[in-house]
Amino acid sequence: KGNLHTHTTRSDGQGTPEEVIAKYVENGYDFLALTDHRIYNYKNFLPGSTLTILPGMEMDRQLGSRHVPCFHSVCLGPLREEGNGFMQDQIFARGVVKDQYEFQTLLDWIHENGNITLYCHPQWSGTPARDFEHLRGNFAMEIYNSGCALENEMDMDAAYWDELLVQGKRIYGAAVDDGHSMAHHCRGYVMANAENTVGAILRALSCGAFYSSCGPEFFDFFVEDGMAVVETSPCDRVLFLYGQEPTKIVRAGNGKLTRAMFSVPAHFTYLRAAAVDSMGRRAWTNPIFLDEAK
């Protein structure tokens, strides 16, 4: 269980690195990335903590003279001795780009330095899908962001994700906190199918071996002989989603639904699922790309 996007007093967060790490430890997290703006971090600041720290930072560029619209990407990388091109406490300058194509040159440089990238809070950034859909190399985009959800009621439920998926883009979805206030932390997270090491977690993220949640659990999601099956912790409903069809919803009515099935139409190119529990908390699978299995 981990969070991929977090801020501390090293940039514009309210909690010190020690306070932030302690909160995630207390809430049962296994890994965490301290992604302060344009300052790279490898360090676990809490003495005695066994929490795995993913190396990373948040990089940004403005689109014009105002704060928004803008491009923000979380950068996550391996250990320095395993090929990361950035140094501890390396600081990067602010900048301005004219469009997504110019931002791509920055992403390319980040990838060349051994880091993978996560596109951040597209609604809050004022970038509908058409403004970032041609970016290459992002392993995922944020589909839930606690800070944006709590402060602005934005980036709460996979905004724009299906617009990319129906184009054939292979991009995963991540729930994050982007915590600035301490109240933002420990709400949205990913569950990675990996050993708790930096390298194993990065490999799982890169290949989509994770799901995102604010509470519900997924135990299985597969398509076999044209039938999609989802197994979850007790929930109120399961949603089967494809961007060019109305959502198919399987409801329990008693908050005890743990298995849902859906006959997948032959023209679907992918399928993803979401679960909603009786408290309204959501979880999201990554897509199954059906055209790859045909």
Salt bridges, closest charged atoms under 4 A:
ASP12 OD1 - HIS7 ND1 3.86
ASP12 OD1 - HIS37 NE2 3.28
ASP12 OD1 - HIS180 NE2 3.24
ASP36 OD1 - HIS7 ND1 3.84
GLU58 OE1 - HIS5 NE2 2.88
GLU58 OE1 - HIS7 NE2 2.83
GLU58 OE1 - HIS37 ND1 3.54
GLU58 OE2 - HIS72 ND1 2.80
GLU58 OE2 - HIS121 NE2 3.62
ASP60 OD2 - HIS37 ND1 3.96
ASP60 OD2 - ARG38 NH1 2.45
ASP89 OD1 - ARG10 NH2 2.99
ASP108 OD2 - ARG136 NH2 3.75
GLU133 OE2 - HIS134 NE2 3.58
GLU142 OE2 - HIS5 ND1 2.61
GLU151 OE2 - HIS184 NE2 2.93
ASP157 OD2 - ARG282 NH1 3.51
ASP162 OD2 - ARG272 NH2 2.56
ASP178 OD1 - HIS5 NE2 2.82
ASP178 OD1 - HIS7 NE2 3.02
ASP178 OD2 - HIS121 NE2 3.92
ASP178 OD1 - HIS180 ND1 3.77
GLU231 OE2 - ARG259 NH1 2.46
ASP236 OD2 - ARG237 NH1 2.94
GLU245 OE2 - HIS267 NE2 2.73
ASP277 OD2 - ARG281 NE 2.77
ASP291 OD1 - ARG170 NH2 2.76
GLU292 OE2 - ARG170 NE 3.26
